[in-house]
């Protein structure tokens, strides 16, 4: 069999990388100030899984940009900590560069050690924090240039194989490059020469400090995707000017900024291969330097085509390797046995990775809850004595629990009341922009078959049947029966209805999303949930109605979807529908045929919406439970939404934790 192009080594400056698969820099919040053992274990696991090159991300070059939960490259104590990590990565067969950065306008005014000034090229309102910045003086610029040079020297001493200077994502150097941020009238603003001056000074200072035999590259946007910003052609001119100033050993591409953050952290709602054409254009203009392809592959399985088509020299598969740490081996191995089970796909929801990070929590992964816990959650031993387990429910929690238990050597039967596996994911995969959820369903169905789980569809389990004694009675039962849209609210405080959630006159969310074409042309949606679940219902309905009136008791629509990352794109999609209307801070006083009476929750002002074809009620989901199971087996454990309705992340996390508990390596309720 011909060796994959992904398996070929690549020369980057003075360093040879063993293959063409990389992980770009990404925020994990596993370390604080210097590299940690947790960070090291994360990288080593993926090095063992076949990743050729890592970019260790967001190491800060100056105290004015330091952030808790990240590393400070300017600190001398970073050197021995980095050396421990880089030695371990090298021992595992991979190479690692470090990304050196300053957030500029995107930094918080409350720093790691107290209040501070937030710097930018000009005085602007930060698009990520909404705080006003201070325009940098020449002395400020000189201090940060020296910080970059010092940090690069520390990186080399710390065993990194190269450095990446961050000039993308709306951070400080990108801010100087971009007319969206840079309104200076001195030598650091204005034309191309002025706007590139600070980045060029950084390049010269770094190169002078580390020498010519050490790779130095840049991460830079290929396109700002903003009408007043720099398009692809303008960015290629920027790259040419930077390369004329100092030797650049690689180009790591990105797009957008915090002015359109969905390009920085693209979610499932973004097209696949969203940066492909711009990457190809940069490579065509820079044939003599390695170009890293971000957002260029149409799918993980088609990553090799990025190389064979000449679009880029390396393929960035960052979240894909968070989800599947063995992805490198699976894509490059010619030995089917070495490749192992099929790829576990990233579903691009940004919940476990970026979503946690935006809340100041360590990164995890929706489909791989072991990410970041490599030290605590190693391989489980195969069961010495097989137990009989019955799993009730064929949603993500039930399917994953059955797979994990079967992989450990247990005899597992899965019972699903419907004629199709997937649970609530069958609705979720139909939400516009969340079709990638189908990858998770397909992966779980495939892995169920590979694990030898006995699957019985169309079987509604009862306590009496499961309690029957005999040689086939289970040693354990997993109740993973999921959740449903409730007919009455269970909220003790709050809610959208002045007199309690009405039983009559509304359509529940599941029924509406299952058959939206029959709702009529004008509907009202009363959202008392405010999460990605309710946003998915609304996005689904908008595909089928002419007008949708969103009513919520919250002060804003979908308040439990974070202010960053996916929220701007969601609001953009809502606003693009000509019939979308919103009414925040409203409670429902009465529901009448074709009408709903409202009251402002603050002022009490009354309003009536009439001419409605239907009224959809979105309430927090309610668990589905089977009564009487407590004594049906020696162990009965409830997981996922059946225990408490939450996210896919929670369902899969508890399914995996269940397997560790059964193996005697964890503690679960039950």
Secondary structure by P-SEA (a helix, b strand, c coil): cccccccbbbbcccccccccccccccccccccccccaaaaaaaaaaaaaccccccccccccccccccccccccccccaaaaaaaaaaaaaaabbbbbbbbbcccccccccccccbbbbbcccccccccccbbbbcccaaaaaaaaaaaaaaaaaaaaacccccccccccccaaaaaaccccccccccccccccccaaaaaaaaaaaaaaccccbbbbbbccccccccccccaaaaaaaaaaaaacccccbbbbbbbccccccccccccccccccaaaaaaaaaaacccbbbbbccccccccaaaaaaaacccccccaaaaaaaccaaaaaacccccccccccccccccccccaaaaaaacccbbbcccccccccccccccccccbbbbbbbccccaaaaaaaaaaaaaccbbbbbbcccccccaaaaaaaccccccaaaaaaaaaaaaaaaccccccccccccccccccccccccbbbccccccccccccccccccccccccccccccaaaaaacccccccccccccccccaaaaaaaaaaaacccbbbbbbcccccccccccccaaaaaaaaaaacccbbbbccbbbccccccbbbbbcccccbbbbbccccbbbbbccbbbbbbccccccccbbbbcccccccccaaaaaaaaaaaaaaaaccccccc
